[in-house]
Amino acid sequence: MPLVLTSALARIVLGLLFSSFAAFVSWVLFFQGSSFNEEVYYVRQSIVIGVPAGLAISVIWWNPESPTLMMIFQSATIILISVLSPLVTVSFTDVDAGTTLLGPSTRVPVISIADIFKKMMLSSVLAANFVGATFFLYRSVIHKEI
């Protein structure tokens, strides 16, 4: 059991580091700026953040001792959760918003991109890592695969 916990802890730490890095690099490379349609903007950003984070976490939690079909199902589930969790998080949390001056006296609403990115990346990385850890602990405790 200590080997399972040590392996899980190491994979959690590596998963957090590598998936955060992958999500950030992908966001920097593919960030499109603001969009007129808020829903499309959030979907696009969750895909840009979630897919690389999910891929990194899938690689971290990949277990060659498990059946290949099980690992493919695990990877698909991790990537799906990694893409959907930022959408759910942004839908149910407040986004920092304010106003700025446009011209001498016209105020226009603006949203904080940093706040959105932080919430989306954090939810994507944590949720996908949780799913990967759940699969790993199930396979290691029930089927004795490490």
N, C-alpha and C positions, 0 to 999 in steps of 0.2 A: 504493500500500500504506500510506503514512503516514496518508492520509485514513481508511482502513478502521480502522486501529488507534486513531486519535484518536476516531473516532465510537464505536467499541466501548468505549473507556475512559470516555468521557463517559456512555454509556448504562449502563455498569456502575455508575458512581458514582451517577447519578440513580436507577437501579433499586434500589440498596441503600438510599438515603435515603427515597425515596417508598414503597417497599414496607414498610420497617420502620415508617414513620409510619402507613401504612394498617393494618398488622397490629396495632399498638399501640392505635390508636383503636378498631378493631373489637373488640379484646379488652376494652377498658375498657367499651364500650357493651353488649356481649353476654355478659360473664362471668357464669356462673350459680352459681359456688361449687362446693363439692365435691359429688360424687355417690356413691351407694352402690355403683354398678357402675363399676369402674376402667376397663374397656375403653370403655364409653360416654362416660365423662369425657374420655378421651384423643381419641376420635373427634370429639366435639363441639368440643373445644379446637383440634384440628388443622383443622377446617372453619372455625371462627371466625378463626383466624390465617391459614390458607392461602389461602382464597378472596380476601380483599382484597389480600393480598400478591401473589398470582398475577395478579389483575386489573391492579394497578399495574405489575407487570413486563411484562405483555402490552402495555399501552399504551406503555411506554418502548421496547420492542423492536419495535413495529409498524412495518412498512416499506410505505409506500403504493405503492412501485414493484413489489412482489412481487404475485403473483396472490392474489386475495381468498381463495380456497379454501385456499391454502397458509398464509395468515395466520390463518385460522380454526383450522386444524389446529395451528398453532404455539401459538395462545392456549389452546386446549383442553389441549394437552400441558403447557404451563407451569402452568396452574391445577391439573391433575391431579398433577403432580410437587410443586407447592407444598402440596397437601393431604396427599399420601402421605409425603413426607419427614419431617414431624414425627412421624408414627406410627412410622416405622421407627427414627428417632433415639431416641424415648422407649422403644421396645421393647428396644433393644440397649444402652442406657446406664443407669447407675445414677442414681436420683433421690435427692436428699438427703432423708433421713427422720430423725425423732427421736421423742421422746416428750414429752408434757406432762401435767401433773397435772390430773385431773378430780376435784374434791373433795379431801378431806384426804390420801388415800393411793392413789388409783387412777390408774395411768398409762395413757394411750391413745396409740397411734401417730399421728403427724402427718407429712405430707409438705410439702416446701417448694414452694409455688406459684410463687415467683419463679424457682427453679431449673428447674422444668418449662417455664415461659413462656419463659425465656431460651433454653433448648435448642430448643424448638419453633420459636420465631421465627427464630433464627439458621439452623437447618437449612432452614426453609421459604424464607427470603430467599435464602440462598446457592445452594440446589439449583435453584430456579426461575430465578435469574439466570444460572446456568451453562447451563441448557437454552436460555434466550433467546439467550445469547452464542453457543452452538453453532449454533443455527439461523441467526443473523445472519452469522456467519463463513462458514458453508457457502454461504449465498445470495450473499454479497458476493464470495467468492473464486471459486466455480464459475460463478455466473450473472452476476457483475459488477453486482450491485445494492447500492447504498449507502443 
